[in-house]
Amino acid sequence: MTIGGNTLADKQAKEVTYYGQSGEDPYAYNITRMDAHGGWVATAADLARFLVYIDKFPVRPDILTSASLTTMYTGSTANAGYGCGWAIAGDSYFHQGSLPGTATEQARLGNGFNFVILTNTRSFKANFDFALDQIFWKALAKNPTWATGDLFLK
């Protein structure tokens, strides 16, 4: 994982090309200044690896303390449905985001799953965020049994 560059010429060796919609220029933003709020470049696999270390599940030891995770995944008095960067839905936590040229979702679900969806464009169509989220749920419905081996071992 790394902080992205600002221009197409700054693109990492294996980084995708981003495509704007409706005249948007995904390379017109100061991405390097966004760093933690939208400037990261990572693969879905890298983000999934990261999620297993902050998911509060016992499969892998978390890298944050239990108290830090509780703070991160607890809503505030201003918004009970939003913690520190995570939308909260019962015992599931997720984050969606987009910039011109990208739309993403990462989730930690109470049913034991974590998932990551990354795209190199976004849409202004109504319900796009919902449709993006449904990619995982439709895959789970068609494949309720998943591999039990450790897919992160190299």
Secondary structure, 3 states (H helix, E strand, C coil): CEECCCCHHHCCCCCCCCCCCCCCCCCCCCHHHHHHHCCEECCHHHHHHHHCCCCCCCCCCCCCCHHHHHHHCCCCCCCCCECCCCEEECCEEEEEEEECCEEEEEEECCCCCEEEEEECCCCCCCCHHHHHHHHHHHHHHHCCCCCCCCCCCC
